[in-house]
């Protein structure tokens, strides 16, 4: 009889602990983008979280809310165009040459120092597209430093908020 009680207790314990799974901890980051002084229309900027293998994990922010131009951000569109996640809550206007913008987004703490990367893709109407205007590994050191751009972005600063 005591064996039945102990098995019942163990079973009840397992069921109870499975019902109390905790949510993944997330950190909110503040990200400032400073653009170069280029001429032309406002830039579309897509900020993405990449898996350690370089594939897209998640869209963190889209600067540019006119969906008809998303296909110009080629690599991201290949991912987003198939997945079609709702991104309305994480979009804003395009950003002009010489301007700066600040965004807030959350990333799961388990992604930090685990091989994930942050990518900033940029495109401007009738101009060049930069698949990796800024790209860096998501490490403690990198999220607290300034990262130089290679296209329309002069630099990016990202800090925990």
KELOVO-617761 format. One record per residue: chain; x, y, z of N, C-alpha, C, CB in turn; residue in three letters. Coordinates in Angstrom, 2 decimals, always signed. Atoms other than C-alpha are relative to their C-alpha. Glycine has a CB too. Example, Ala and Ser with C-alpha at 12.3 -4.5 7.8 and 13.67 -1.06 7.14 Angstrom:
! KELOVO-617761
NODE, cadena, n.x, n.y, n.z, ca.x, ca.y, ca.z, c.x, c.y, c.z, cb.x, cb.y, cb.z, residuo
NODE, A, +0.89, -1.19, +0.00, +12.30, -4.50, +7.80, +0.90, +1.20, +0.00, -0.99, +0.03, +1.25, ALA
NODE, A, -0.82, -1.19, -0.06, +13.67, -1.06, +7.14, -0.77, +1.09, +0.73, +0.41, +0.46, -1.42, SER
This chain:
! KELOVO-617761
NODE, cadena, n.x, n.y, n.z, ca.x, ca.y, ca.z, c.x, c.y, c.z, cb.x, cb.y, cb.z, residuo
NODE, A, +0.82, -1.19, +0.00, +0.00, +0.00, +0.00, +0.87, +1.26, +0.00, -0.93, -0.01, +1.21, UNK
NODE, A, -0.86, -1.18, -0.04, +2.84, +2.43, +0.74, +0.65, +0.25, -1.35, +1.08, -0.16, +1.07, UNK
NODE, A, -0.55, -0.16, +1.35, +4.28, +1.79, -2.73, -1.00, +0.73, -0.89, +0.36, -1.38, -0.60, UNK
NODE, A, +1.05, -0.67, +0.77, +0.95, +2.86, -4.25, -0.06, +1.47, +0.39, -1.37, -0.68, +0.22, UNK
NODE, A, +0.04, -1.39, -0.47, +0.93, +6.03, -2.11, +1.21, +0.78, -0.50, -0.05, +0.04, +1.53, UNK
NODE, A, -1.19, -0.73, +0.45, +4.51, +6.93, -3.03, -0.06, +0.25, -1.51, +1.28, -0.78, +0.37, UNK
NODE, A, +0.15, -0.19, +1.44, +3.82, +6.39, -6.76, -1.04, +1.07, -0.30, -0.40, -1.31, -0.69, UNK
NODE, A, +1.03, -1.02, +0.16, +0.68, +8.50, -6.45, +0.57, +1.38, +0.32, -1.22, -0.30, +0.91, UNK
NODE, A, -0.63, -1.26, -0.39, +2.65, +11.24, -4.68, +0.96, +0.49, -1.09, +0.76, -0.15, +1.33, UNK
NODE, A, -0.95, -0.36, +1.05, +5.39, +11.19, -7.36, -0.76, +0.46, -1.25, +0.93, -1.21, -0.35, UNK
NODE, A, +0.80, -0.38, +1.17, +2.77, +11.30, -10.14, -0.64, +1.35, +0.18, -1.06, -1.04, -0.27, UNK
NODE, A, +0.63, -1.28, -0.31, +0.95, +14.19, -8.46, +1.04, +1.12, -0.04, -0.69, -0.05, +1.37, UNK
NODE, A, -1.08, -0.97, +0.00, +4.26, +16.03, -7.99, +0.38, +0.38, -1.44, +1.22, -0.55, +0.75, UNK
NODE, A, -0.38, -0.24, +1.40, +5.16, +15.66, -11.69, -1.07, +0.82, -0.71, +0.23, -1.33, -0.74, UNK
NODE, A, +1.10, -0.73, +0.64, +1.74, +16.87, -12.86, -0.03, +1.44, +0.48, -1.34, -0.69, +0.29, UNK
NODE, A, +0.04, -1.36, -0.56, +1.85, +19.88, -10.52, +1.16, +0.85, -0.51, +0.02, -0.06, +1.53, UNK
NODE, A, -1.16, -0.79, +0.44, +5.37, +20.96, -11.50, -0.07, +0.30, -1.49, +1.30, -0.74, +0.32, UNK
NODE, A, +0.14, -0.26, +1.43, +4.58, +20.64, -15.22, -0.98, +1.14, -0.24, -0.45, -1.27, -0.74, UNK
NODE, A, +0.98, -1.06, +0.15, +1.66, +23.01, -14.75, +0.53, +1.37, +0.36, -1.19, -0.29, +0.83, UNK
NODE, A, -0.56, -1.27, -0.43, +3.91, +25.71, -13.33, +1.29, +0.34, -0.75, +0.27, -0.03, +1.49, UNK
NODE, A, -1.19, -0.35, +0.79, +6.39, +26.20, -16.16, +0.12, +1.51, -0.06, -0.07, -0.62, -1.44, UNK
NODE, A, -0.22, -1.45, +0.00, +7.94, +29.64, -16.12, +0.21, +0.50, -1.42, +1.20, +0.37, +0.88, UNK
NODE, A, -0.22, -0.62, +1.30, +8.01, +32.01, -19.07, +1.48, +0.33, -0.13, -0.87, +1.28, -0.16, UNK
NODE, A, -1.39, -0.37, +0.24, +11.33, +32.74, -20.69, +0.22, +1.45, +0.39, +0.39, -0.22, -1.48, UNK
NODE, A, -0.35, -1.35, -0.39, +13.00, +35.78, -19.23, +0.43, +0.77, -1.23, +1.11, +0.01, +1.06, UNK
NODE, A, -0.36, -0.87, +1.11, +13.37, +38.67, -21.67, +0.61, +1.28, +0.54, -1.24, +0.31, -0.88, UNK
NODE, A, -0.56, -1.31, -0.31, +15.40, +41.85, -21.63, -0.43, +0.97, -1.08, +1.56, -0.05, +0.12, UNK
NODE, A, +0.36, -1.06, +0.94, +14.22, +45.06, -23.24, +1.27, +0.76, -0.34, -1.10, +0.95, +0.60, UNK
NODE, A, -1.17, -0.73, +0.49, +16.85, +46.81, -25.36, -0.43, +1.29, -0.66, +0.81, -0.86, -0.99, UNK
NODE, A, +0.17, -1.27, +0.69, +17.04, +50.41, -26.49, +1.03, +0.04, -1.11, +0.14, +1.22, +0.99, UNK
NODE, A, -0.87, +0.02, +1.16, +18.49, +50.73, -29.97, -0.08, +1.35, -0.71, -0.38, -1.17, -0.96, UNK
NODE, A, -0.07, -1.27, +0.73, +19.61, +54.00, -31.60, +0.71, -0.23, -1.32, +0.72, +1.09, +0.84, UNK
NODE, A, -0.58, +0.10, +1.33, +20.26, +54.10, -35.34, +0.31, +1.41, -0.49, -0.96, -0.75, -0.99, UNK
NODE, A, -0.41, -1.27, +0.59, +22.23, +57.03, -36.78, +0.31, -0.26, -1.47, +1.25, +0.61, +0.74, UNK
NODE, A, -0.17, +0.20, +1.44, +22.00, +57.27, -40.57, +1.11, +0.88, -0.56, -1.33, +0.28, -0.73, UNK
NODE, A, -0.96, -0.84, +0.72, +24.66, +58.58, -42.99, -0.78, +1.11, -0.69, +0.84, -0.84, -1.03, UNK
NODE, A, +0.63, -1.11, +0.71, +23.97, +61.77, -44.92, -0.16, -0.33, -1.48, +0.84, +1.29, +0.17, UNK
NODE, A, +0.23, +0.38, +1.39, +22.82, +60.04, -48.09, -1.14, +0.84, -0.58, -0.32, -1.52, -0.12, UNK
NODE, A, +1.08, -0.71, +0.68, +20.54, +61.68, -50.69, -1.03, -1.04, -0.47, +0.54, +0.84, -1.21, UNK
NODE, A, +1.05, +0.90, +0.49, +17.21, +60.12, -51.61, -1.11, -0.17, +1.01, +0.59, -1.35, -0.34, UNK
NODE, A, +1.16, +0.29, -0.85, +14.07, +58.70, -50.07, +0.44, -0.55, +1.36, -0.94, -1.00, -0.69, UNK
NODE, A, -0.26, +0.59, -1.31, +13.81, +57.47, -46.49, +0.34, -1.48, -0.13, -1.20, +0.18, +0.92, UNK
NODE, A, -0.46, +1.40, +0.04, +15.46, +54.12, -45.76, -0.97, -0.90, +0.74, +1.40, -0.12, +0.61, UNK
NODE, A, +0.66, +1.09, -0.70, +13.66, +50.94, -44.88, +1.10, -0.74, +0.75, -0.80, -0.95, -0.98, UNK
NODE, A, -0.96, +0.72, -0.82, +15.51, +49.25, -42.02, -0.74, -1.14, +0.68, +0.69, +0.95, +1.05, UNK
NODE, A, +0.57, +1.16, -0.68, +14.73, +45.74, -40.81, +1.03, -0.50, +1.00, -0.41, -1.13, -1.02, UNK
NODE, A, -0.86, +0.53, -1.06, +16.20, +44.60, -37.49, -0.48, -1.41, +0.30, -0.02, +0.91, +1.29, UNK
NODE, A, +0.36, +1.41, -0.17, +16.26, +40.81, -37.20, +0.91, -0.69, +0.98, +0.03, -0.71, -1.33, UNK
NODE, A, -0.78, +0.92, -0.81, +17.41, +38.19, -34.75, +0.28, -1.22, -0.86, -0.75, -0.38, +1.34, UNK
NODE, A, -0.39, +1.15, +0.81, +19.36, +35.45, -36.55, +0.41, -1.16, +0.90, +1.16, +0.36, -0.95, UNK
NODE, A, -0.43, +1.21, -0.70, +19.85, +31.87, -35.36, +1.51, -0.17, -0.15, -0.75, -1.24, -0.55, UNK
NODE, A, -1.44, +0.25, +0.12, +23.42, +30.62, -34.79, +0.43, -0.48, -1.39, +0.43, -1.01, +1.02, UNK
NODE, A, -0.35, +0.47, +1.35, +23.29, +29.03, -38.27, -0.21, +1.08, -1.06, -0.83, -1.22, -0.35, UNK
NODE, A, +0.16, -1.11, +0.93, +22.51, +32.43, -39.86, -1.39, +0.15, -0.59, +0.95, -0.15, -1.09, UNK
NODE, A, +1.37, -0.12, +0.49, +18.81, +31.81, -40.61, -0.79, +0.95, +0.90, -0.68, -1.40, -0.05, UNK
NODE, A, +0.83, -0.93, -0.76, +16.10, +34.22, -39.50, -0.72, -0.71, +1.14, -1.01, +0.69, -0.92, UNK
NODE, A, +0.72, +0.50, -1.15, +14.67, +33.64, -36.04, -1.24, +0.84, +0.24, +0.90, -0.01, +1.25, UNK
NODE, A, +1.08, -0.90, -0.38, +12.53, +36.72, -35.47, +0.26, +1.39, -0.57, -0.15, +0.06, +1.55, UNK
NODE, A, -0.09, -1.40, +0.39, +11.81, +40.20, -36.82, -0.21, +0.83, +1.25, -1.05, +0.37, -1.12, UNK
NODE, A, +0.08, -0.82, -1.20, +12.51, +42.68, -34.03, -0.64, +1.35, -0.26, +1.39, +0.20, +0.59, UNK
NODE, A, +0.56, -1.31, +0.33, +11.61, +45.94, -35.79, +0.11, +0.24, -1.49, +0.71, +1.13, +0.78, UNK
NODE, A, -0.04, -0.40, +1.40, +10.77, +47.28, -39.25, -0.20, +1.50, -0.07, -1.09, -0.75, -0.84, UNK
NODE, A, +0.08, -1.45, +0.20, +11.48, +50.92, -40.04, -0.49, +0.21, -1.43, +1.39, +0.72, +0.25, UNK
NODE, A, +0.65, -0.15, +1.29, +9.09, +51.63, -42.91, -1.27, -0.81, +0.00, +0.94, -0.45, -1.15, UNK
NODE, A, +1.27, +0.71, -0.19, +5.42, +50.79, -42.75, -0.82, -0.17, -1.28, -0.82, +0.72, +1.01, UNK
NODE, A, +0.71, +0.19, +1.26, +4.47, +50.75, -46.45, +0.35, -1.38, -0.55, +0.37, +1.11, -1.03, UNK
NODE, A, -0.26, +1.41, +0.30, +4.21, +46.99, -47.09, +0.30, -0.27, -1.47, -1.17, -0.82, +0.42, UNK
NODE, A, -0.24, +0.26, +1.42, +4.34, +47.35, -50.86, +1.48, +0.03, -0.37, -0.75, +1.01, -0.85, UNK
NODE, A, -1.43, -0.08, +0.28, +8.11, +47.99, -50.63, +0.81, -1.05, +0.74, +0.52, +1.36, +0.34, UNK
NODE, A, -0.73, +0.99, -0.78, +9.02, +45.11, -48.30, +0.81, -0.96, -0.86, -0.96, -0.78, +0.87, UNK
NODE, A, -0.72, +0.93, +0.88, +10.08, +42.94, -51.24, +1.38, +0.53, -0.39, -0.82, -0.27, -1.26, UNK
NODE, A, -1.32, -0.58, +0.30, +13.02, +45.37, -51.78, +1.04, -0.37, +1.05, -0.11, +1.51, -0.10, UNK
NODE, A, -0.92, +0.48, -1.03, +14.55, +44.04, -48.56, +0.09, -1.51, -0.20, -0.50, +0.39, +1.49, UNK
NODE, A, +0.05, +1.32, +0.63, +15.30, +40.85, -50.41, +0.15, -1.18, +0.94, +1.04, -0.08, -1.03, UNK
NODE, A, -0.25, +1.18, -0.84, +16.78, +38.41, -47.88, -1.08, -0.13, +1.07, +1.39, +0.09, +0.67, UNK
NODE, A, +1.04, +0.03, -1.02, +14.32, +39.34, -45.13, -1.34, -0.38, -0.62, -0.10, +1.36, +0.71, UNK
NODE, A, +1.28, +0.30, +0.65, +11.39, +39.20, -47.58, -0.11, -1.49, -0.34, -0.16, +0.85, -1.29, UNK
NODE, A, +0.03, +1.45, +0.27, +12.37, +35.64, -48.56, -0.47, -0.75, +1.24, +1.40, -0.49, -0.43, UNK
NODE, A, +0.44, +0.62, -1.26, +11.83, +34.77, -44.88, -1.42, +0.47, +0.36, +0.98, +0.35, +1.15, UNK
NODE, A, +1.27, -0.56, -0.46, +8.95, +37.10, -43.95, -1.13, -0.28, -0.98, +0.14, +1.51, +0.21, UNK
NODE, A, +1.03, +0.22, +1.00, +7.07, +36.68, -47.23, -0.62, -1.38, +0.08, +0.58, +0.20, -1.37, UNK
NODE, A, +0.52, +1.36, -0.17, +6.67, +32.97, -46.46, -0.69, -0.17, +1.34, +1.13, -1.03, -0.14, UNK
NODE, A, +0.51, +0.16, -1.35, +6.04, +33.22, -42.71, -1.19, +0.91, +0.27, +1.10, +0.27, +1.02, UNK
NODE, A, +1.05, -1.02, -0.14, +3.90, +36.38, -42.74, -0.48, +0.19, +1.43, -1.17, -0.36, -0.86, UNK
NODE, A, +0.38, -0.33, -1.37, +4.00, +37.07, -39.02, -0.61, +1.40, +0.01, +1.23, -0.07, +0.95, UNK
NODE, A, +0.58, -1.33, -0.14, +1.97, +40.07, -37.90, +1.07, +0.93, +0.55, -1.26, -0.03, +0.93, UNK
NODE, A, -1.05, -0.92, -0.45, +4.47, +42.92, -37.69, -0.52, +1.42, +0.20, +1.14, +0.02, -0.99, UNK
NODE, A, +0.56, -1.34, -0.13, +2.08, +45.88, -37.39, +0.44, +0.71, +1.27, -1.50, -0.07, -0.04, UNK
NODE, A, -0.35, -0.61, -1.28, +3.04, +46.48, -33.76, +1.49, +0.36, +0.08, -0.35, -0.94, +1.13, UNK
NODE, A, -1.43, -0.26, -0.06, +6.77, +46.66, -34.60, +0.49, +0.75, -1.24, +0.77, -1.29, +0.16, UNK
NODE, A, -0.39, -0.78, +1.18, +6.82, +49.10, -37.54, -0.08, +1.48, +0.29, -0.89, -0.35, -1.20, UNK
NODE, A, +0.03, -1.45, -0.10, +7.44, +52.80, -37.94, +0.37, +0.58, -1.35, +0.95, +0.52, +1.10, UNK
NODE, A, -0.31, -0.68, +1.26, +8.15, +55.37, -40.64, +1.43, -0.26, -0.43, -0.24, +1.50, +0.14, UNK
NODE, A, -1.36, +0.09, +0.51, +11.20, +55.23, -42.88, +0.84, +1.08, +0.66, +0.04, +0.13, -1.56, UNK
NODE, A, -0.89, -0.95, -0.64, +14.25, +57.16, -41.72, +0.87, +0.67, -1.07, +0.88, -0.70, +1.08, UNK
NODE, A, -0.69, -0.78, +1.02, +15.87, +59.93, -43.78, +1.51, +0.04, +0.24, -0.55, +1.42, -0.04, UNK
NODE, A, -1.44, -0.16, -0.11, +19.54, +60.47, -44.48, +0.37, +1.03, +1.05, +0.59, +0.39, -1.34, UNK
NODE, A, -0.45, -0.90, -1.06, +21.35, +62.09, -41.53, -0.83, -0.04, +1.27, +0.01, +1.38, -0.51, UNK
NODE, A, +0.90, +0.05, -1.17, +18.47, +61.36, -39.15, +0.40, -1.15, +0.93, -1.48, -0.15, -0.44, UNK
NODE, A, -0.19, +1.11, -0.94, +18.45, +59.10, -36.11, -1.35, -0.41, +0.55, +0.98, +0.38, +1.15, UNK
NODE, A, +1.24, +0.52, -0.59, +15.79, +56.94, -34.54, +0.35, -0.92, +1.17, -0.85, -0.75, -1.06, UNK
NODE, A, -0.19, +0.85, -1.18, +15.38, +55.07, -31.28, -1.17, -0.96, +0.09, +0.14, +0.85, +1.30, UNK
NODE, A, +1.02, +1.04, -0.09, +13.50, +51.80, -30.86, +0.23, -0.85, +1.24, +0.01, -0.89, -1.26, UNK
NODE, A, -0.07, +0.96, -1.11, +12.72, +49.41, -28.03, -0.50, -1.34, -0.50, -0.83, +0.49, +1.23, UNK
NODE, A, +0.47, +1.35, +0.30, +12.45, +45.66, -28.46, +0.53, -0.95, +1.04, +0.43, -0.44, -1.41, UNK
NODE, A, -0.37, +1.00, -0.99, +12.71, +42.53, -26.33, +0.64, -1.20, -0.67, -1.22, -0.44, +0.81, UNK
NODE, A, -0.65, +1.22, +0.45, +14.99, +39.54, -26.76, +0.10, -0.93, +1.19, +1.42, +0.30, -0.61, UNK
NODE, A, -0.08, +1.00, -1.06, +14.88, +36.33, -24.74, +1.44, -0.07, +0.50, -0.48, -1.38, -0.50, UNK
NODE, A, -1.33, +0.06, -0.61, +17.84, +36.17, -22.32, +0.78, -1.23, -0.44, -0.13, +0.01, +1.51, UNK
NODE, A, -0.69, +1.23, +0.42, +18.62, +32.64, -23.52, +0.74, +0.18, -1.33, -1.00, -1.14, -0.13, UNK
NODE, A, -0.66, -0.25, +1.29, +19.71, +34.12, -26.89, +1.34, +0.72, +0.17, -0.92, +0.83, -0.91, UNK
NODE, A, -1.22, -0.76, -0.26, +22.46, +36.28, -25.33, +1.18, -0.95, +0.25, -0.19, +0.94, +1.21, UNK
NODE, A, -1.23, +0.81, -0.14, +25.99, +34.81, -25.58, -0.22, -1.45, -0.42, +0.50, +0.04, +1.44, UNK
NODE, A, +0.33, +1.36, +0.43, +24.55, +31.77, -27.40, +0.14, -0.17, -1.52, -1.43, -0.35, +0.42, UNK
NODE, A, -0.25, +0.13, +1.44, +25.67, +32.38, -31.01, -1.01, +0.72, -0.89, +0.02, -1.42, -0.36, UNK
NODE, A, +0.98, -0.74, +0.78, +22.65, +34.45, -32.12, +0.60, +1.32, -0.47, -1.30, +0.24, +0.82, UNK
NODE, A, -0.48, -1.27, +0.53, +23.18, +37.61, -34.19, -1.16, +0.97, -0.20, +0.75, -0.22, -1.34, UNK
NODE, A, +0.94, -1.06, +0.34, +21.43, +40.92, -34.78, +0.42, +0.52, -1.37, -0.02, +1.14, +1.08, UNK
NODE, A, -0.28, -0.51, +1.34, +21.17, +42.07, -38.41, -0.88, +1.21, -0.29, -0.21, -1.09, -1.07, UNK
NODE, A, +0.69, -1.19, +0.47, +20.20, +45.51, -39.75, +0.12, +0.02, -1.52, +0.59, +1.31, +0.66, UNK
NODE, A, +0.04, -0.07, +1.47, +19.17, +45.35, -43.42, -0.58, +1.34, -0.40, -0.85, -1.18, -0.61, UNK
NODE, A, +0.50, -1.30, +0.44, +18.62, +48.59, -45.32, -0.24, +0.01, -1.51, +0.97, +1.11, +0.39, UNK
NODE, A, +0.30, -0.21, +1.41, +17.08, +49.59, -48.63, -0.60, +1.40, -0.16, -0.98, -1.09, -0.54, UNK
NODE, A, +0.54, -1.31, +0.35, +16.30, +52.94, -50.25, -0.51, -0.10, -1.44, +1.09, +1.14, +0.15, UNK
NODE, A, +0.62, +0.06, +1.33, +14.01, +53.36, -53.25, +0.98, +0.45, -1.09, -1.26, +0.88, -0.04, UNK
NODE, A, -0.87, -0.26, +1.17, +15.97, +53.27, -56.56, +1.47, +0.11, +0.36, -0.44, +1.26, -0.68, UNK
NODE, A, -1.41, +0.02, -0.39, +19.25, +52.77, -54.68, +0.37, -1.40, +0.45, +0.28, +1.04, +1.11, UNK
NODE, A, -0.54, +1.31, -0.37, +21.34, +49.93, -53.31, -0.68, -0.58, +1.25, +1.50, +0.12, +0.24, UNK
NODE, A, +0.50, +0.75, -1.16, +20.17, +47.26, -50.84, +1.20, -0.59, +0.72, -1.01, -1.13, -0.44, UNK
NODE, A, -1.08, +0.56, -0.82, +22.48, +46.23, -47.97, -0.57, -1.08, +0.91, +0.71, +1.11, +0.85, UNK
NODE, A, +0.52, +1.12, -0.78, +21.75, +42.78, -46.58, +0.53, +0.02, +1.44, +0.38, -1.32, -0.68, UNK
NODE, A, -0.60, -0.07, -1.34, +24.12, +43.31, -43.62, +0.63, +1.37, +0.20, +1.06, -1.13, +0.21, UNK
NODE, A, -0.53, -1.35, -0.23, +24.43, +47.07, -43.18, +0.74, +0.01, +1.33, -1.14, +1.07, -0.01, UNK
NODE, A, -0.64, +0.25, -1.29, +25.21, +46.22, -39.56, -0.39, -1.41, +0.41, -0.42, +1.07, +1.11, UNK
NODE, A, +0.28, +1.34, -0.51, +25.50, +42.68, -38.19, +1.02, -0.33, +1.06, +0.00, -1.07, -1.14, UNK
NODE, A, -0.92, +0.36, -1.09, +26.97, +41.50, -34.91, -0.59, -1.11, +0.84, +0.32, +1.22, +0.87, UNK
NODE, A, +0.44, +1.07, -0.89, +26.83, +38.59, -32.53, -0.62, +0.61, +1.26, +1.19, -0.93, +0.37, UNK
NODE, A, +0.73, -0.47, -1.18, +24.42, +39.05, -29.62, +0.74, -0.46, +1.25, -1.47, -0.53, -0.01, UNK
NODE, A, -0.77, +0.29, -1.21, +26.90, +39.12, -26.74, -0.14, +1.18, +0.95, +1.50, -0.27, -0.33, UNK
NODE, A, +0.06, -1.05, -1.01, +27.03, +41.13, -23.54, +0.85, +1.20, -0.42, +0.46, -0.53, +1.35, UNK
NODE, A, -0.90, -1.09, +0.42, +29.98, +43.16, -24.88, -0.58, +0.76, -1.18, +1.39, -0.55, -0.36, UNK
NODE, A, +0.50, -0.65, +1.22, +28.36, +43.86, -28.26, -1.25, +0.85, +0.22, -0.29, -1.03, -1.03, UNK
NODE, A, +1.21, -0.80, -0.21, +25.03, +45.10, -26.92, +0.28, +1.26, +0.80, -1.07, -0.82, +0.70, UNK
NODE, A, -0.38, -1.20, -0.73, +26.90, +47.71, -24.92, +1.05, +0.80, -0.76, +0.53, -0.37, +1.38, UNK
NODE, A, -1.01, -0.71, +0.78, +29.01, +49.07, -27.78, -0.60, +0.60, -1.25, +1.15, -0.93, -0.36, UNK
NODE, A, +0.40, -0.65, +1.24, +28.78, +51.15, -30.94, +0.46, -0.87, -1.17, +0.59, +1.44, -0.11, UNK
NODE, A, -0.31, +0.81, +1.17, +28.66, +49.21, -34.24, -0.15, +0.86, -1.25, -0.93, -1.25, -0.07, UNK
NODE, A, -0.02, -0.80, +1.23, +29.58, +50.90, -37.54, -0.78, -0.70, -1.10, +1.45, +0.25, -0.45, UNK
NODE, A, +0.72, +0.53, +1.14, +27.41, +50.48, -40.62, +0.85, -0.01, -1.26, -1.26, +0.81, -0.24, UNK
NODE, A, -0.72, +0.10, +1.26, +28.51, +49.67, -44.16, -0.77, +0.62, -1.16, +0.32, -1.45, -0.31, UNK
NODE, A, +0.84, -0.55, +1.05, +25.69, +51.33, -46.12, -0.63, +1.31, +0.43, -1.09, -1.00, -0.39, UNK
NODE, A, +0.73, -1.20, -0.39, +23.01, +53.85, -45.12, +0.11, +0.30, +1.49, -1.46, -0.13, -0.38, UNK
NODE, A, -0.14, -0.19, -1.45, +23.60, +53.35, -41.40, +1.42, +0.44, +0.32, -0.37, -1.31, +0.78, UNK
NODE, A, -1.32, -0.44, -0.47, +26.47, +55.34, -39.90, +0.45, -0.89, +1.16, -0.02, +1.50, +0.44, UNK
NODE, A, -0.29, +0.90, -1.12, +26.32, +53.43, -36.60, -1.27, -0.34, +0.75, +1.04, +0.63, +0.95, UNK
NODE, A, +1.08, +0.47, -0.85, +24.07, +51.59, -34.17, +0.54, -0.11, +1.41, -0.57, -1.37, -0.50, UNK
NODE, A, -0.30, +0.22, -1.42, +24.12, +51.68, -30.38, -1.18, -0.74, +0.60, +0.28, +1.35, +0.75, UNK
NODE, A, +1.05, +0.79, -0.63, +22.21, +49.11, -28.39, +0.37, -0.22, +1.46, -0.21, -1.37, -0.73, UNK
NODE, A, -0.26, +0.21, -1.42, +21.91, +48.95, -24.59, -1.22, -0.63, +0.66, +0.38, +1.34, +0.70, UNK
NODE, A, +1.16, +0.50, -0.76, +19.75, +47.01, -22.13, -0.73, +1.17, +0.62, +0.45, -1.01, +1.12, UNK
NODE, A, +0.80, -1.11, -0.50, +16.91, +49.23, -20.99, -0.67, -0.42, +1.30, -1.07, +0.44, -1.05, UNK
